[in-house]
Amino acid sequence: MLSQYSRQFAAQFSNQLKRLQSTLVIAEHNNETLSPITQNAISAAKKIGGEITVLVAGTKCGPAVEKLSKADGVKRVLIAESDAFKGFIAENVTPLILASQKQFNFTHILAGATAFSKAVLPRVAAKLDVSPVTDVIGIKSADTFVRSIYAGNAIQTLTANDKIKVLTIRGTNFEPSSLEGGSAGSEKAPEGNYTSDLSTFIGQELSKSDRPELTSADVVVSGGRGLKSGENFKLLYDLADKLKAAVGASRAAVDAGYVPNDMQVGQTGKIVAPDLYIAVGISGAIQHLAGMKDSKTIVAINKDPEAPIFQVSDYGLVADLFKAVPELTGKL
Ligand SMILES: Cc1cc2nc3c(=O)[nH]c(=O)nc-3n(C[C@H](O)[C@H](O)[C@H](O)COP(=O)(O)OP(=O)(O)OC[C@H]3O[C@@H](n4cnc5c(N)ncnc54)[C@H](O)[C@@H]3O)c2cc1C
């Protein structure tokens, strides 16, 4: 009987604790559209419990704000529009997050684990004198998190004792939260002079592609050093077009200059977890596996039957890629 009471008490206490939390999610967007990782981050914030506020910093970011105001589970959208946020440079976004934190006293500050947050959140954590918890793949409670360490070779569960928890989450481990069904209030983020003299945004050249974005594609076809040249990647583009897939690459292929580095999958590249990952001419080094081994189905094409990629693949084809890939594309 006593243990039943203590279980009830523990459940009530945990629910009350959840309600006391308030999380600031940093939105990633291009003013018009939201990066899918923002929805994954909202989903992670829901697991923490309590109120969710999303910060949108940008220039003419009305469309992104509008989408977030309808996002399920979001209580408030904080809007900061200024030329200071052109290019989303970390030096300017950091003081805005700190000012928002000062005003609202969030218990958690959270963003997706992306190049953007990797530049911003460590600065925020340092200024708040707390330790950032990065690459979170699971949330056990408001202070206990599961994260991936040693390039995905070990899983760590830790309790963070800092008063404010600063987290980056792996998008592939949290289902995207719906952008419908909510009715968040919106208000201006704290005003301030956020223009830093440490760095200035000059411009950016974004690669344009009609193919799906690598980190959110359902199917990814990746090529490695086995492709032997950038021109030969055409074989993979043809296959990808048939499958409506994104195209990725190993670091060896990127380092050799076959393809640009925004296509790199792995520990120091992008983390992907599509329904189908086809690795072509990739040996399967642990640093590559760290970026794709959570894919639902893995297919490997490699001429070496001993290649480690076959240990993680669901379907393996020992074959010369220059013969197998055109054949596969032809059959599709
Ligand atoms: C700190 C650190 C971080 C790293 N981060 C990353 C990362 O993020 N991502 C990443 O990918 N790597 C990363 N690496 C590099 C990693 O260790 C490997 O060197 C790299 O993944 C190898 O790429 P690859 O499989 O394309 O090349 P290789 O290992 O050279 O493999 C090429 C494969 O192609 C096969 N092949 C060749 N010709 C054919 C053919 N005609 N038909 C079929 N198969 C063929 C070969 O059998 C071989 O298995 C990192 C390394 C370090 C030290």
The ligand as a Gaussian input file, in Angstrom:
#p B3LYP/6-31G(d) Opt

LIG

0 1
 C       38.133000      13.193000     -36.890000
 C       37.616000      12.529000     -38.126000
 C       36.346000      12.860000     -38.575000
 C       35.842000      12.241000     -39.719000
 N       34.581000      12.551000     -40.128000
 C       34.062000      11.894000     -41.186000
 C       32.717000      12.136000     -41.603000
 O       32.001000      12.981000     -41.056000
 N       32.247000      11.425000     -42.659000
 C       32.993000      10.483000     -43.332000
 O       32.484000       9.862000     -44.292000
 N       34.256000      10.250000     -42.962000
 C       34.811000      10.938000     -41.918000
 N       36.101000      10.717000     -41.590000
 C       36.935000       9.907000     -42.501000
 C       36.769000       8.421000     -42.321000
 O       37.662000       7.948000     -41.343000
 C       37.099000       7.680000     -43.642000
 O       38.386000       8.033000     -44.064000
 C       36.132000       7.983000     -44.780000
 O       34.808000       7.825000     -44.342000
 C       36.393000       7.034000     -45.935000
 O       35.585000       7.371000     -47.018000
 P       35.209000       6.292000     -48.118000
 O       34.491000       5.160000     -47.471000
 O       34.544000       7.011000     -49.222000
 O       36.657000       5.868000     -48.674000
 P       37.442000       4.512000     -48.519000
 O       37.581000       4.120000     -47.100000
 O       38.655000       4.664000     -49.341000
 O       36.478000       3.436000     -49.186000
 C       36.180000       3.402000     -50.541000
 C       35.375000       2.134000     -50.778000
 O       34.970000       2.089000     -52.123000
 C       35.014000       0.736000     -52.542000
 N       35.173000       0.727000     -54.006000
 C       36.211000       1.197000     -54.740000
 N       35.957000       1.063000     -56.047000
 C       34.733000       0.473000     -56.146000
 C       33.942000       0.072000     -57.253000
 N       34.341000       0.229000     -58.524000
 N       32.742000      -0.501000     -56.994000
 C       32.308000      -0.680000     -55.714000
 N       33.031000      -0.315000     -54.638000
 C       34.240000       0.267000     -54.858000
 C       36.215000       0.159000     -51.829000
 O       36.098000      -1.258000     -51.726000
 C       36.143000       0.849000     -50.491000
 O       35.426000       0.082000     -49.543000
 C       36.624000      11.321000     -40.442000
 C       37.914000      10.994000     -39.973000
 C       38.389000      11.609000     -38.839000
 C       39.760000      11.224000     -38.359000

